[in-house]
Amino acid sequence: MDTLKDFYKEERAKEWRAKLRKNIKTKDRLEFTRVEMLAQDPNVRNKNGDEVNLGLTEKLAVAEAQRCIDCPDPTCITGCPVNIYIPKFIKRIEEGNFLEAAKVLKETSSLPAVCGRVCPQEKQCEEQCFYTIKLNKPPVAIGYLERFAADYEMNSGQASIPEISESNGIKVASVGAGPASLAWAADMAKMGYDVTLFEALHEIGGVLKYGIPEFRLPNDVVDFEINNLKKMGVKFVTNFIVGKTASIQDLRDKGFKAFFVASGAGLPRFMNIEGENSIGVFSANEYLTRINLMGAAKEDYDTPVSLGKNVAIIGGGNTAMDAVRTAKRLGAERAMIVYRRTRAEMPARVEEVEHAIEEGVEFLNLNNPVKYIADEKGRVKKMVLQKMELGEPDASGRRRPIPIEGSEYEVDVDNVVVAVGVSPNPLIPASVKGLETTKWGTIVVNDDFQTSIEDMFAGGDIVRGGATVILAMGDGRKAAAGMDKYIKSKLVS
């Protein structure tokens, strides 16, 4: 079939027959209420590391799937960076064919159990739902349903593997093993390539393992998705730093024909204010990596992270929410978000902000740190905050924060975590001669995600400078398509 629209013209005939058999009319579907996600009690979960959201029951999943009205032009698909066949998988749930729903997800997504948990569906597929754009009603809970189908398959012991083309014997490699690389690897493996991912750390998954806490994304979920890739033939090499352990040229000499660079944006960004080098002031990357990946919150750890009773996180994104909610779970009596705009301008997911509030996190909005004060041993003990007010919108479309003169005041802190953004990993750009980069250090790519080096492609945060998991995955899929086109034009007769 030539297009998704053609596909749905054929599929809808089947789905409408199924709908008539169930005797559920469109007008009835419009009256259904969106389901709510089951979750741990806030006063219990803020003291443990278990996953907050508990998923949907089969009954709730089917009920929510019945809300989908089979749009003739499913705009929800255009809102998804990896182009999941959303109405198709939802209809399989409505029919009770949960394993088939998971198979549909895997046609385009290599990490459905991950995406169902961490993707900002409210700004992507759900924002394009018929209910949202036409009726001003809550959209179909696409993310909840994606998680349900993926989890059902994971717990069934009957995980499916996508169809793999016959091997073409061509070796390709990725620098990094985060979400962009995992999505790229899945598509390249499906096309028959010999795929290897080189990862600098000792664990596979990138930000999925070191950046996102287990109360939001359990490691066993990530491991399940990675094991599926291994069953597809994807190989992983850990503790391997491309540019140090071996160069790109060394890998070319070993027979690799093309490369996907997805080394991320792991370089921390600070505010360059007085006292920022004090003991107890962390970057969000260091704080979360040491706790999530290295177990540094344990008392018997060789280099434990200080936990603190008064912990301030500077920033308003998802990383800031992850850090402050982690601090709360580690015993902080006062866990604070310091953000220079109002809650309405926060880039974090609404759900993450609401969960933080429920868990007892304090929000100091319209405040900005201007100085940290250390004790005689060099450990941070106070932060000086300046109150802000909002002016005209800036380039991001949000109203610009303006300092209020003479409004400074002090707040006691034991730890400060700075979560105001990250910069691209500079290793690959510095080690590959002729690789074009921007003034921000990101790699320049064309529409096929091909770099200025013919056999190198790139995607994810090393190109975007910091974005979501699903956008990185979308880059990986597009880079795979571009690489396949390049290889077939250059290397395959």
Buried (B, 14 or more C-beta within 10 A) or exposed (E): EEEBEEEBEEBBEEBEEBBEEEEBEEEEBEEBEBBEBEBBEBEEBBEEBEBBBEBBEEEBBBBBBBBBBBBEEBBBBEBBBBBBBBBBBBBBBBBEBBBBBBBBBBBBBBBBBBBBBBBBBBBBBBBBBBBBEEEEBBBBBBBBBBBBBBBBBBEEEEBBBBEEEEEBEBBBBBBBBBBBBBBBBBBBBBBBBBBBBBBBBEBBBBBBBBBBBBBBBBBEBBBBBBEBBEBBBBBBBEEBBBBEEBEBEEBBEEEBBBBBBBBBBBBBBEBEBEBBEBEBBBBBBBBBBBBBBBEBBEEEEEEBBBBBBBBBBBBBBBBBBBBBBBBBBBEBEBBBBBBBBBBEBBBBBEBBBEBBBBBBBBBBBBBBBBBBBBEEEEBBBBBBBBBBEBEEEEEEEBBBBEBEEEEEEEBEBBBBBBBBBBBBBBBBBEBBEEBEBEEEBBBBBEEBBBBBBEBBBBBBBBBBBBBBBBBBBBBBBBBBBBBBEBBEEEEEE
